[in-house]
Amino acid sequence: MGRPSDPNESTCLVILAIGLTTSIIAALMHAAYVRLTSPRSYFLGLLIIELLMLVAATVLILVVSLQVDPIEWLVGVVLSLSLTMVYLLCFVGVAHDSPTLALINTILDFGTDGMPVEKITEFIERHPFVAARLNAMHDAGFIKSDGGRIVLGAKTAGLLQLALRYKRFSDSARTSG
């Protein structure tokens, strides 16, 4: 299966193959990496993963003896780094400024008893836009008021139980071989 007859089409395919493949695989690997490491290493981890993906793509090109013009390779690398930067910007927004995640994590920090209502004011002051999201989460059943405390609702508790069961299953599968 050779290269397409149109040189422009061939160039675009090489650039897309390098750029999309490496950035998508890097994002997927980073998603797994985030689950295993501390928040302080998220960004460095993504950089290392992206560079490893680019090295792997380059080695694959050399091993398979594909005829890739250095300019095609360079544009593919720029595309990959650009897409990875977009992923990083989205990741930062979700991981660090998502009102929903911030609220759920804070409620979880208070344990099974839930978060005292008095602490909500402090939380809202530290996290802009939370008040609107708090009302929406309450209306949707993700959180509820229970005797002066805010606790996770049935929907959130169910999702967390599912995630914990999956984690236990993954851990047991890993230890048993």
C-alpha positions in Angstrom: 0.0 0.0 0.0 2.0 3.0 -1.3 1.6 6.7 -0.8 -1.3 8.4 -2.6 -0.6 9.7 -6.1 -1.3 13.3 -5.2 1.7 14.7 -3.4 -0.4 17.3 -1.5 -2.8 14.5 -0.3 0.2 12.5 0.8 1.7 15.4 2.7 -1.6 16.0 4.5 -2.0 12.4 5.5 1.5 12.2 6.9 1.0 15.4 8.9 -2.4 14.2 10.2 -1.1 10.8 11.0 1.8 12.2 13.1 -0.1 15.1 14.7 -3.4 13.4 15.5 -2.1 10.0 16.5 0.6 11.2 18.9 -1.6 13.8 20.5 -4.6 11.5 21.0 -2.4 8.7 22.4 -0.6 11.2 24.7 -4.0 12.6 26.0 -5.2 9.1 26.7 -2.0 8.1 28.5 -2.1 11.4 30.4 -5.7 10.6 31.6 -4.4 7.3 33.0 -1.3 9.1 34.4 -3.5 11.6 36.3 -5.3 8.9 38.1 -1.9 7.5 39.4 0.0 10.6 40.3 -0.2 13.8 42.3 -1.5 17.1 40.8 2.0 18.6 41.1 3.3 16.3 38.3 0.3 16.6 35.8 1.9 19.1 33.5 5.4 17.7 33.5 3.9 14.2 33.0 2.0 15.4 29.9 5.1 17.0 28.4 7.1 13.8 28.9 4.3 11.6 27.5 4.0 13.9 24.5 7.7 13.8 23.8 7.8 10.0 24.2 4.9 9.8 21.7 6.8 11.9 19.2 10.0 9.9 19.6 8.0 6.7 19.2 6.4 8.1 16.0 9.8 9.1 14.7 11.3 5.6 15.4 8.3 4.0 13.8 8.8 6.1 10.7 12.4 5.1 10.6 11.8 1.4 11.3 9.1 1.0 8.7 11.2 3.0 6.2 8.5 5.5 5.4 9.6 8.3 3.1 8.7 11.3 5.2 10.0 14.7 4.2 11.5 16.5 7.2 9.2 19.4 6.6 6.2 17.0 6.8 7.5 15.6 10.0 8.1 19.0 11.5 4.6 20.2 10.6 3.2 17.0 12.1 5.2 17.7 15.3 3.8 21.3 15.4 0.3 19.9 15.0 0.8 17.4 17.7 2.2 19.9 20.1 -0.6 22.3 19.3 -3.4 19.7 19.9 -1.7 18.7 23.1 -1.7 22.4 24.2 -5.4 22.6 23.5 -5.9 19.4 25.6 -3.8 20.9 28.4 -5.8 24.1 28.4 -9.1 22.1 28.6 -7.6 19.8 31.3 -6.6 22.8 33.4 -10.1 24.3 33.1 -11.8 21.0 34.1 -9.3 19.8 36.7 -8.7 23.1 38.5 -11.7 25.4 37.9 -14.7 23.1 37.4 -17.3 24.2 40.0 -18.8 20.7 39.9 -15.6 18.8 40.6 -14.5 21.4 43.2 -17.8 21.1 45.0 -17.9 17.3 45.0 -14.3 17.0 46.1 -14.9 19.5 48.9 -17.9 17.6 50.1 -15.9 14.4 50.0 -13.2 16.0 52.1 -15.7 16.2 54.9 -16.3 12.5 54.8 -19.5 10.5 55.1 -21.1 13.1 57.4 -21.2 15.7 54.5 -20.2 19.3 54.5 -21.7 21.7 57.1 -23.9 24.4 55.5 -21.8 27.1 57.2 -18.8 26.0 55.2 -20.6 26.6 51.9 -20.2 30.4 52.2 -16.4 30.1 52.6 -16.4 27.7 49.6 -18.4 30.0 47.4 -16.1 32.9 48.2 -13.0 30.9 47.1 -14.6 29.5 43.9 -16.4 32.0 41.6 -19.4 30.7 39.7 -20.1 28.0 42.3 -23.4 29.5 43.6 -25.1 28.9 40.2 -23.6 25.5 39.8 -24.6 24.6 43.4 -28.2 25.3 42.7 -28.1 23.4 39.4 -26.5 20.4 41.2 -29.1 20.5 43.9 -31.9 20.6 41.4 -30.4 17.7 39.4 -30.1 15.6 42.5 -26.3 15.4 42.6 -26.2 17.0 46.1 -28.8 17.5 48.8 -29.4 19.2 52.1 -29.6 16.8 55.0 -30.1 18.2 58.5 -27.9 21.3 58.1 -25.3 19.5 56.0 -24.7 19.2 52.3 -24.2 15.6 51.2 -23.8 13.8 47.9 -27.1 12.9 46.3 -28.1 9.4 45.1 -26.8 10.1 41.5 -23.4 11.1 42.7 -23.2 8.3 45.3 -24.1 5.7 42.7 -21.5 7.0 40.2 -18.8 7.0 43.0 -19.8 3.4 44.0 -19.5 2.3 40.4 -16.0 3.9 40.1 -14.9 2.4 43.4 -16.0 -1.1 42.3 -14.2 -0.7 39.1 -11.1 0.4 41.0 -11.3 -2.6 43.3 -11.8 -4.9 40.3 -8.8 -3.3 38.6 -6.6 -3.6 41.7 -7.6 -7.3 42.2 -7.0 -8.1 38.6 -3.6 -6.5 38.7 -2.6 -8.3 41.9 -3.8 -11.7 40.7 -2.0 -11.6 37.4 
